[in-house]
C-alpha cells in the first residue's frame, strides 16, 4: 500500500480520500443500518463531533481490532491475540479488553481509560471508511450521539479540513494500511507455525477462538528463520504478541469497570 495509500484532500469539496486498495474496514459491525455518509467540506462545513468514547460492544468494549503499528504501545497494556475472520479465515489481530462484549476492564468507574495507550479503533469515534472508484473516503455515522451539537468542527469556514478532522484521517489511514500489514505479519507467523490456539480457563465468550504466539517455538527458531522475520519487521511484533498474554490477569481479576448501561 505504501506510496499509493497517501492521503488526498480534494481542493474543491474538501472531501477526505485515501488512494489505495479497498479496505476490509467499512462499517461498524454493531450498526449495519447506521446512517453513514461521506464527509464533504461543503455539506458538512458546520458539523461538529464530540471527541469521546461510546460504550457499546466492539466499540470500546469487549474486543478491539489492533493493527501492527499499535503493537509496541498496546502490548504493554492489553492481552493481544489473533483470531480468524469467520468468512475469510484470515487472521486478524485484536486486543481483549473484556471477557464479554459488554465489558471493559481497563476503564474506570467513570468510563475513563486507565491505560497509558488507547487503541486506535476506540479513538476513531463515529468515523468509518467507504471505498469507491476514486479511493477510500472518510465517512461519519450521523446517527451517532456524538455527532451534532457542540464539539470539534470538522471543517473551517472555507470548507477545508480542521485539525480534528486531520487527526481522525491519520487514525483511519493507519487502520486502513494496517489491514495489509496484518495479513503480512500473520502469514509470516503462521508459516513458521508460531500461531497456535490458546485455551483460557474462563467462561468469557470473547476468550474463545484466540491464537497466540508460542514463545517456546519462537525461541527455538533457527538463525535463518529469525533473520527472515527480523528483516521483514515481524520478529519484534512476534515478541510483543507473545509477551502481551501476561496482561490477561487484568481480565481474570478485574478492577472496577464500566459496562453497557441497562
C-alpha positions in Angstrom: 0.0 0.0 0.0 2.9 2.4 0.9 3.1 5.2 -1.7 -0.4 4.5 -3.3 -2.2 5.0 0.0 -1.4 8.6 0.6 -4.0 11.0 2.0 -5.5 13.3 -0.6 -7.6 16.3 0.3 -9.8 17.5 -2.6 -9.3 21.2 -3.1 -12.8 21.5 -4.5 -15.0 19.7 -1.9 -12.6 19.2 1.0 -13.5 15.5 0.9 -11.0 13.2 2.6 -9.9 10.5 0.2 -7.4 7.7 0.6 -6.0 6.5 -2.7 -5.3 2.7 -2.4 -6.9 -0.7 -2.3 -10.4 -1.2 -0.9 -10.0 -1.9 2.8 -12.0 -4.5 4.8 -12.9 -1.9 7.4 -16.0 -0.2 6.2 -19.0 0.0 8.6 -19.4 -0.7 12.3 -20.4 -4.3 12.6 -22.6 -3.4 15.5 -24.6 -0.9 13.5 -25.1 -2.3 10.0 -28.0 0.1 9.4 -26.1 3.2 10.5 -26.8 6.5 8.7 -23.3 6.7 7.2 -22.4 9.5 4.8 -19.1 10.5 3.0 -17.7 13.7 4.6 -17.7 16.7 2.4 -16.4 20.2 3.1 -19.4 21.9 1.5 -22.2 19.9 3.0 -20.6 19.3 6.4 -18.9 22.7 7.0 -20.8 23.4 10.2 -20.8 19.8 11.5 -19.3 19.2 14.9 -18.3 16.0 16.7 -17.7 15.3 20.4 -14.5 13.5 21.0 -15.4 10.7 23.4 -15.7 7.0 23.9 -19.0 5.3 23.1 -19.6 2.4 25.3 -21.0 -0.4 23.1 -20.0 -3.9 22.1 -16.9 -3.9 19.8 -16.6 -0.1 20.1 -14.8 0.5 23.4 -16.0 -2.7 25.0 -15.2 -6.4 24.5 -12.7 -6.9 21.7 -11.0 -4.2 19.7 -9.2 -4.7 16.4 -5.5 -3.9 16.5 -3.0 -3.2 13.7 0.7 -3.9 13.7 1.6 -0.2 14.1 0.0 -0.3 17.6 1.7 -3.4 18.9 4.6 -1.6 20.6 2.4 0.5 22.8 -0.6 -1.9 23.1 1.3 -5.0 24.2 2.3 -3.1 27.4 -1.4 -2.7 28.4 -3.6 -5.3 26.8 -3.6 -9.1 26.1 -3.2 -9.3 22.3 -4.2 -12.2 20.1 -5.0 -13.3 16.6 -8.4 -14.7 15.7 -9.7 -16.0 12.3 -12.2 -14.0 10.3 -15.4 -16.1 10.2 -15.8 -15.6 6.4 -12.3 -15.4 5.0 -10.4 -17.5 7.5 -7.7 -14.8 7.6 -6.1 -13.9 10.9 -7.0 -10.6 12.5 -5.3 -9.0 15.5 -7.3 -7.9 18.5 -6.9 -6.5 22.0 -9.2 -8.2 24.5 -10.5 -5.5 26.9 -13.3 -7.6 28.4 -14.3 -11.2 28.6 -17.8 -10.4 27.5 -18.9 -8.0 24.7 -20.4 -5.6 27.3 -17.3 -5.2 29.4 -14.1 -3.2 29.5 -11.8 -4.0 32.5 -9.5 -1.2 31.5 -12.0 1.6 32.2 -12.5 3.4 35.5 -16.0 3.5 37.1 -16.4 6.9 35.4 -15.7 5.4 32.0 -12.2 6.8 31.6 -9.3 4.7 30.2 -6.9 3.6 33.0 -4.2 2.7 30.4 -1.5 4.8 29.0 -2.4 3.8 25.5 -5.9 3.7 23.9 -6.4 1.6 20.8 -7.0 3.4 17.5 -10.3 1.7 17.0 -11.6 3.2 20.2 -10.2 6.6 19.2 -11.8 6.7 15.8 -15.1 8.0 17.2 -18.1 7.8 14.8 -16.0 7.7 11.7 -15.7 4.9 9.1 -14.3 4.4 5.6 -16.0 3.8 2.3 -14.4 2.6 -0.9 -15.4 3.7 -4.4 -13.7 4.0 -7.7 -11.7 7.1 -6.6 -10.3 5.6 -3.4 -11.2 5.2 0.2 -13.2 8.1 1.7 -13.7 9.2 5.3 -17.3 8.8 6.4 -19.3 9.7 9.6 -22.3 8.0 11.2 -24.8 10.8 11.5 -26.9 8.7 13.9 -24.1 8.5 16.5 -24.9 10.6 19.5 -21.5 12.2 19.4 -22.4 13.9 16.1 -24.0 17.3 16.1 -24.4 20.0 18.7 -21.3 21.1 20.4 -17.9 19.5 19.9 -15.0 19.8 17.4 -15.5 21.3 14.0 -14.5 19.0 11.1 -14.1 21.9 8.6 -13.2 25.5 8.8 -15.3 28.4 7.3 -13.6 27.8 3.9 -14.6 24.1 3.8 -11.1 22.9 4.4 -10.4 20.1 7.0 -9.8 21.3 10.5 -7.2 19.9 12.9 -9.6 17.4 14.5 -10.6 16.0 11.1 -6.9 15.7 10.1 -6.3 13.8 13.3 -9.1 11.4 12.6 -7.9 11.0 9.0 -4.5 10.0 10.3 -6.0 7.4 12.6 -8.2 6.0 9.8 -5.2 5.8 7.4 -3.2 3.8 10.0 -6.2 1.4 10.3 -6.5 1.2 6.5 -2.8 0.5 6.0 -2.9 -1.9 8.9 -5.1 -4.4 7.0 -2.3 -5.4 4.6 0.3 -5.2 7.3 -1.7 -7.6 9.5 -2.0 -10.0 6.6 1.7 -10.0 6.0 2.6 -10.3 9.7 0.2 -13.2 10.5 1.1 -15.0 7.3 4.7 -14.9 8.3 4.0 -16.1 11.8 1.7 -18.9 10.6 4.4 -20.0 8.1 6.8 -20.6 11.0 4.0 -22.4 12.9 4.2 -19.7 15.7 0.4 -19.1 16.0 -1.4 -21.7 18.0 -4.9 -21.9 19.6 -4.8 -20.8 23.3 -7.1 -22.3 25.9 -8.1 -19.9 28.7 -9.8 -21.3 31.8 -12.6 -18.7 31.9 -16.2 -18.8 30.7 -16.0 -15.4 28.9 -17.2 -15.8 25.3 -14.5 -13.4 23.9 -11.8 -15.6 25.4 -12.5 -18.4 22.9 -11.2 -18.9 19.4 -8.0 -17.0 20.2 -4.5 -17.7 18.8 -1.2 -16.6 20.5 2.4 -16.7 19.6 4.1 -19.8 21.2 7.1 -18.3 23.0 8.9 -21.7 23.1 8.7 -22.1 19.3 9.8 -18.6 18.9 12.9 -19.2 20.9 13.6 -22.5 19.0 13.6 -20.9 15.6 16.9 -21.3 13.7 19.1 -18.4 12.6 17.7 -18.3 9.1 14.1 -18.1 10.3 14.9 -15.4 12.8 16.8 -13.4 10.3 13.9 -13.6 7.8 11.4 -12.5 10.4 13.6 -9.7 11.5 14.3 -8.5 8.0 10.6 -8.3 7.3 10.0 -6.4 10.6 8.0 -9.2 12.1 10.3 -10.5 14.8 9.7 -7.7 17.3 6.0 -7.9 16.6 6.1 -11.6 17.5 7.7 -10.9 20.8 5.1 -8.2 21.5 2.3 -10.6 20.9 3.8 -13.4 23.0 4.6 -11.2 26.0 1.2 -9.5 26.0 -0.5 -12.6 27.2 0.6 -11.7 30.7 -1.9 -8.9 30.6 -4.7 -11.4 30.8 -4.6 -11.0 34.6 -6.5 -7.7 34.2 -9.4 -9.7 32.8 -9.3 -12.6 35.1 -9.0 -10.5 38.3 -10.8 -7.3 37.2 -10.8 -3.9 38.8 -13.9 -1.7 39.0 -15.1 -1.4 35.4 -17.6 0.2 33.0 -20.3 -1.8 31.3 -23.1 -1.1 28.9 -25.9 0.7 30.8 -29.1 -1.4 31.3 
